[in-house]
Amino acid sequence: MADEPLVLGIETSCDETGVGIVRGTTLLADAVASSVDTHARFGGVVPEIASRAHLEAMVPTVERALKQAGVGARDLDGIAVTAGPGLAGALLVGVSAAKAYAYALDKPLYGVNHLASHICVDQLEHGPLPEPTMALLVSGGHSSLLLAPDITSDVRPMGATIDDAAGEAFDKIARVLDLGFPGGPVIDRLAREGDPEAIAFPRGLSGPRDPAYDFSFSGLKTAVARWIEARRAAGEEVPVRDVAASFQEAVVDVLTRKAVRACRDEGVDHLMIGGGVAANSRLRALAEERCERAGIRLRVPRPGLCTDNGAMVAALGAEMVARNRPASDFELSADSSLPVTDPHVPSPAHNHRHSHDHVHEISKENLYS
């Protein structure tokens, strides 16, 4: 185990400052500082507030992770960081911090993809990923079906949302129902007490001529909002639990149906589900039911590893080290629209030390002396 790479991962793509430490596929620390409560009164994440929160939380969260893991910063074999996609300002904080730590500690830097990290985190709970891996990623910003023959170098998009992501739709419907932000957990909770068949909400892009693996939740969101408005206009009470259950069922029905179809079409006998919406209890239950019927093995990390976290970044970073993938250059920049086909951002051929000889060596000596 001591020979396995020890990597620290930094995740700041949205509103949570995540710092994780892994050794190989073993999770040692997963420290998170969330600013979600600060954003709640605005009904969504405010990028500038998120960036400032990351600045304040970064150093304490790194120190907490190191203490939790029981390792010293100089023991690390590498520093991994989310380079994209995500909020530009938030990403910049994480990338800048990772560069500083990597330079001061003289450790390799790995800029990795947020979506690929959501796939790789499953290794921390269920062991090495099968190759290829079929992954359904569902969150507030993404709804994607991805085929990954090699999580460090080859991730292929099968399908994606063409409008609202699944998590975004949950937040918007929660807002219409005056349930607050974020919407996913409260809708999940209320739906357990409602009837998922009470209201026949539409299933987007489910027709025979529609794209097989793409998702659309904008029409569903509009249909639910109009149904609620009509009840209110008529002076009738809105059955919140039934609305939540019926809306949730429409979302998870489409997600799981298309994911299982993709596995069958590609001859993949397992399915990994990740991202914040993967914490949804009904999505997990329906996916398990349909995968079992189709003879597909389901892999879903525990809820704490589904939401944005530093552990997932560290997991992918450790895999990069283990497979001898090239490190990133210190010219690494945040890319808010980094494509999933780029699991990581490798270094150009030139020597990064030469390009950064203007950085005073005293900074390295003092930071962790």
Residue pairs with C-beta under 8 A, 6 or more apart in sequence:
1 23
1 24
1 26
4 23
4 24
4 25
4 26
4 318
4 322
5 23
5 24
5 77
5 78
5 317
5 318
5 321
5 322
6 21
6 22
6 23
6 28
6 71
6 75
6 76
6 77
6 318
7 21
7 22
7 23
7 76
7 77
7 78
7 79
7 80
7 110
7 314
7 317
7 318
7 321
8 19
8 20
8 21
8 62
8 65
8 66
8 73
8 76
8 78
8 79
8 80
8 101
8 310
8 314
8 317
9 18
9 19
9 20
9 21
9 22
9 79
9 80
9 81
9 112
9 117
9 310
9 311
9 312
9 313
9 314
9 315
9 316
9 317
10 18
10 19
10 58
10 62
10 79
10 80
10 81
10 82
10 94
10 97
10 98
10 310
10 313
11 17
11 18
11 19
11 20
11 81
11 82
11 94
11 114
11 117
11 308
11 309
11 310
11 312
11 313
12 18
12 54
12 58
12 82
12 86
12 90
12 91
12 93
12 94
12 97
13 82
13 84
13 85
13 86
13 87
13 90
13 91
13 94
13 114
13 308
14 45
14 50
14 86
14 87
14 90
14 140
14 141
14 308
15 34
15 35
15 36
15 39
15 45
15 50
15 53
15 90
16 32
16 33
16 34
16 35
16 36
16 307
16 308
16 309
17 32
17 33
17 34
17 35
17 53
17 54
17 57
17 58
17 61
17 94
18 30
18 31
18 32
18 61
18 308
18 309
18 310
18 311
18 312
18 313
19 29
19 31
19 32
19 61
19 62
19 64
19 65
19 310
20 27
20 29
20 30
20 31
20 65
20 309
20 310
20 311
20 312
20 313
20 314
20 315
21 27
21 28
21 29
21 65
21 66
21 68
21 69
21 71
21 76
21 310
21 311
21 314
22 28
22 124
22 311
22 314
22 315
22 317
22 318
23 318
24 318
24 322
25 123
25 124
25 127
25 128
25 315
25 318
26 124
27 124
27 311
27 315
28 68
28 69
28 70
28 71
29 64
29 65
29 66
29 68
29 69
29 311
30 65
30 68
30 304
30 305
30 309
30 310
30 311
31 61
31 62
31 64
31 65
31 68
31 310
32 61
32 309
32 310
33 53
33 57
33 60
33 61
35 49
35 50
35 53
35 54
35 57
36 181
36 182
38 49
38 53
39 45
39 46
39 49
39 50
39 181
40 180
40 181
40 182
42 49
42 181
43 171
43 175
43 181
44 171
44 181
45 87
47 87
47 88
47 89
47 90
48 89
50 87
50 89
50 90
51 87
51 89
51 90
51 92
51 93
54 90
54 93
54 94
55 93
58 93
58 94
58 97
61 310
62 97
62 101
65 310
66 72
66 73
72 368
73 101
73 105
73 368
74 105
74 368
76 105
76 107
77 107
77 108
77 321
78 102
78 107
78 108
78 109
78 110
78 317
78 318
78 320
78 321
78 327
79 98
79 101
79 102
79 105
79 107
79 108
79 109
79 110
79 317
80 98
80 109
80 110
80 111
80 112
80 313
80 314
80 316
80 317
80 318
80 320
81 94
81 95
81 97
81 98
81 109
81 110
81 111
81 112
81 313
82 91
82 94
82 95
82 111
82 112
82 113
82 114
82 117
82 313
83 91
83 95
83 111
83 112
83 113
83 328
83 332
83 333
83 334
83 335
83 338
83 344
83 345
84 91
84 113
84 114
84 334
84 335
84 336
84 337
84 338
85 113
85 114
85 115
85 141
85 142
85 335
85 336
85 337
85 338
86 114
86 141
86 334
86 336
87 336
88 334
88 336
91 334
91 335
91 336
92 334
94 334
95 111
95 332
95 333
95 334
98 109
98 111
99 109
99 330
99 332
100 367
101 107
102 108
102 109
102 330
103 330
103 356
103 359
103 363
103 364
104 363
104 364
104 367
104 368
105 364
105 367
105 368
106 364
108 321
108 327
109 327
109 328
109 329
109 330
109 332
110 316
110 317
110 320
110 321
110 325
110 327
110 328
110 344
111 328
111 332
111 344
111 345
112 313
112 316
112 317
112 320
112 343
112 344
112 345
113 155
113 316
113 338
113 340
113 342
113 343
113 344
114 308
114 338
115 137
115 142
115 144
115 146
115 155
115 340
116 148
116 151
116 155
116 316
116 340
116 343
116 344
117 312
117 313
117 315
117 316
118 135
118 137
118 139
118 274
118 275
118 306
118 312
119 129
119 133
119 135
119 137
119 146
119 148
119 151
119 155
119 272
119 274
120 129
120 151
120 312
120 315
120 316
120 319
121 274
121 301
121 305
121 309
121 311
121 312
121 315
121 316
122 129
122 272
122 274
122 299
122 300
122 301
122 305
123 129
123 315
123 319
124 301
124 305
124 311
124 315
125 301
125 302
125 305
126 299
126 301
129 148
129 151
129 272
130 270
131 148
131 149
131 150
132 147
132 148
132 149
132 266
132 268
133 147
133 148
133 151
133 268
133 270
133 272
134 145
134 146
134 147
134 148
134 158
134 259
134 262
134 263
134 266
134 268
134 270
134 271
134 272
135 144
135 145
135 146
135 147
135 148
135 271
135 272
135 273
135 274
136 144
136 145
136 255
136 256
136 259
136 271
136 272
136 273
136 274
136 278
136 287
137 143
137 144
137 145
137 146
137 273
137 274
137 275
137 278
138 144
138 165
138 166
138 167
138 255
138 273
138 274
138 275
138 276
138 277
138 278
138 283
139 165
139 166
139 167
139 275
139 276
139 277
139 308
140 165
140 167
140 168
140 170
140 171
140 182
140 184
140 276
140 277
141 165
141 167
141 168
142 160
142 161
142 165
142 275
143 160
143 161
143 165
143 166
143 167
143 215
143 217
143 255
144 157
144 158
144 159
144 160
144 161
144 340
145 157
145 158
145 159
145 160
145 213
145 258
145 259
145 262
146 155
146 156
146 157
146 158
146 340
147 155
147 156
147 158
147 262
147 266
147 268
148 154
148 155
148 156
149 156
151 316
151 319
151 343
152 316
152 319
152 320
152 323
152 325
152 343
152 344
153 325
153 343
154 343
155 340
155 341
155 343
156 341
157 340
157 341
158 213
158 262
158 266
159 211
159 212
159 213
159 214
159 215
159 258
159 262
160 214
160 215
161 214
161 215
161 216
161 217
162 205
162 214
162 215
162 216
163 216
163 217
163 218
164 172
164 216
164 217
164 218
164 221
165 217
166 215
166 217
166 251
166 255
166 277
167 182
167 184
167 275
167 276
167 277
168 217
169 217
169 218
169 220
169 221
169 251
170 182
170 183
170 184
170 187
170 248
170 251
170 277
171 181
171 182
171 183
171 184
172 183
172 221
172 225
173 183
173 187
173 221
173 224
173 225
173 243
173 244
173 247
174 180
174 181
174 182
174 183
174 184
174 186
174 187
175 181
175 183
176 224
176 225
176 228
177 228
177 238
177 240
177 243
177 244
179 186
179 187
179 190
179 240
180 186
184 276
184 277
184 279
184 280
185 279
187 244
187 247
187 248
188 248
188 279
188 280
188 281
188 282
190 240
190 241
190 244
190 245
191 241
191 244
191 245
191 247
191 248
191 249
191 282
192 245
192 281
193 241
193 245
194 239
194 240
194 241
194 242
194 243
194 244
194 245
194 246
195 241
195 242
195 245
195 246
196 245
196 246
196 248
196 249
196 282
197 246
197 249
198 239
198 242
198 243
198 245
198 246
199 227
199 242
199 243
199 246
199 247
200 246
201 220
201 223
201 224
201 227
201 246
201 247
201 249
201 250
202 219
202 220
202 223
202 250
203 220
203 250
203 253
203 254
204 215
204 216
204 217
204 218
204 219
204 220
204 254
205 211
205 214
205 215
205 216
205 254
206 254
206 257
212 258
212 261
212 262
212 265
213 258
213 261
213 262
215 254
215 255
215 258
217 251
220 247
220 250
220 251
224 243
224 247
227 243
228 238
228 243
231 237
231 238
232 238
248 280
248 282
249 282
251 283
252 280
252 282
252 283
252 286
252 287
253 286
255 283
255 287
256 283
256 286
256 287
256 290
257 290
259 271
259 273
259 287
260 271
260 290
260 291
260 294
260 296
262 268
263 269
263 270
263 271
263 294
263 296
264 294
268 296
269 295
269 296
269 297
270 296
270 297
270 298
270 299
271 287
271 291
271 296
271 297
271 298
271 299
272 299
272 300
273 283
273 284
273 287
273 298
273 299
273 300
274 300
274 301
274 306
275 306
276 306
276 307
276 308
277 283
277 306
278 284
278 300
278 301
278 303
278 306
279 303
279 306
279 307
284 300
287 298
287 300
288 298
291 297
291 298
292 298
300 306
305 311
305 312
316 343
316 344
320 327
320 344
325 344
325 346
326 346
326 347
327 346
327 347
328 344
328 345
328 346
328 347
329 347
329 348
329 350
329 352
329 355
330 352
330 355
330 356
331 348
331 352
331 355
332 345
335 345
338 345
